[in-house]
Amino acid sequence: MLSKKLLQIVPSATFAMKAKAQELIRQGKKIVSLTIGECDLPMPKHVSSAALAAIQAGHHNYTDSGGLYELKQAIINKFKRDNNIDYTVNQVMAATGGKQALYNIFQAILNPGDEVILPEPFWVSYIEQIHLADGVPVVINTIPNNFKLTAELVKQAITPKTKAVVLNSPSNPTGVIVDDQELKKIAELAVKHNFYVISDEVYEFLYFTEKKPLSIASFGKEIFDLTLTVNAISKSFSMTGWRLGFVGGSAEIIKLMDNLQSQSTSNPNIIAQYAAIAALNGDLKCVYEMRDVFKVRRDFIKSKLATIPNIEVAPMEGAFYAFINVGKYFNNQIKSSFDFCLKLLGEVGLGLTPGGAFGPSCDQYVRMSYAADIDVLEEGILRLKKFLKN
Ligand SMILES: Cc1ncc(COP(=O)(O)O)c(C=O)c1O
């Protein structure tokens, strides 16, 4: 018998849908794939130049498992500059993507049976990573509250076994941002009930609200001690394939995560680390230019979706996703978001991600990534309309 735990793990639905779309593309079909959360814009020139310089300088060796000292300094500076959080060098580490940083966190803080409050809709990997660490996800549904997480919802889920809450603002898959007032109240709850806050801020620069979302760890010493702030260069710098994420948190937890990483993957790729130093120390102009491009796309998709009858869309406040309720189009043949996406791909060649992957209450939804050129988005909307008319 193979590992019982791994036999239960569901593969990432976003990767699965992307693979299906790519298979059809290889067969010569004209597919519009708006499945995966991946920026199509080029990465910043100064960052690729730094990576090239690192190769030319002959950097080829292992580094400290948590990353080069210079990278840790860059991470510290970034958290100070963008998030108003003061970490020291033993309170930060780099990992192979934000995903590995999160995996390390769950492994470091959870014992069997510990509960993790997980607001739904949630990014697909949290729930599986919690299972992999023998934790128990306690899913709280934000859909009836127009996808807005509130402290009251968190409060209702707290039990003596609560070990942590996961925050992801702006959110994948909804794009919704947690309001500052609620964030403050969630911080108070965490301090009062002594549980950790895992704050996944990988979409921090992709906000279309007036001001940048705040980082919960910046609210004071007590919540700082309980928070693990996760980030990555993946989304902000259009560098998903470089696999470089990072985290700030208490030295005690970072040490455990570092130990785990040293025994599993050793260290993030050294050239990606040099690239990240350039990205994190550099000017943020390139990041805001990308955000401006996404704002245009967001406005475009939002206005187009508004013309389609019988669908509802979550507030598009950030990230690069539209989370769309297509439940009114379900019928005898389409009984779930998975059926919907498979038929959509087969009939009109449009790839979207089934909402069912983002939580048990999300099966009437589909996620459309608008990290694509306007022409591609326009074609995607045309295909969606054509499909819905059938
Ligand atoms: C909410 C969220 N967190 C973390 C990640 C992981 O990012 P990375 O590519 O840096 O591993 C993703 C990637 O899709 C994400 O959407």
The ligand as a MOL file (V3000), in Angstrom:
LIG
                    3D

  0  0  0     0  0            999 V3000
M  V30 BEGIN CTAB
M  V30 COUNTS 16 16 0 0 0
M  V30 BEGIN ATOM
M  V30 1 C -2.7270 32.8670 -3.2880 0
M  V30 2 C -1.4630 32.2620 -3.7610 0
M  V30 3 N -0.4850 32.0100 -2.8690 0
M  V30 4 C 0.6670 31.4550 -3.2230 0
M  V30 5 C 0.8960 31.1180 -4.5380 0
M  V30 6 C 2.1910 30.4460 -4.8760 0
M  V30 7 O 3.0540 31.2970 -5.5140 0
M  V30 8 P 4.4490 30.7530 -6.0720 0
M  V30 9 O 4.2860 30.6680 -7.5460 0
M  V30 10 O 5.4290 31.8110 -5.6480 0
M  V30 11 O 4.7420 29.4510 -5.4430 0
M  V30 12 C -0.0720 31.3450 -5.5060 0
M  V30 13 C 0.1440 30.9360 -6.8930 0
M  V30 14 O -0.7540 30.7920 -7.6910 0
M  V30 15 C -1.2770 31.9450 -5.1080 0
M  V30 16 O -2.2450 32.2200 -5.9970 0
M  V30 END ATOM
M  V30 BEGIN BOND
M  V30 1 1 1 2
M  V30 2 1 2 3
M  V30 3 2 2 15
M  V30 4 2 3 4
M  V30 5 1 4 5
M  V30 6 1 5 6
M  V30 7 2 5 12
M  V30 8 1 6 7
M  V30 9 1 7 8
M  V30 10 2 8 9
M  V30 11 1 8 10
M  V30 12 1 8 11
M  V30 13 1 12 13
M  V30 14 1 12 15
M  V30 15 2 13 14
M  V30 16 1 15 16
M  V30 END BOND
M  V30 END CTAB
M  END
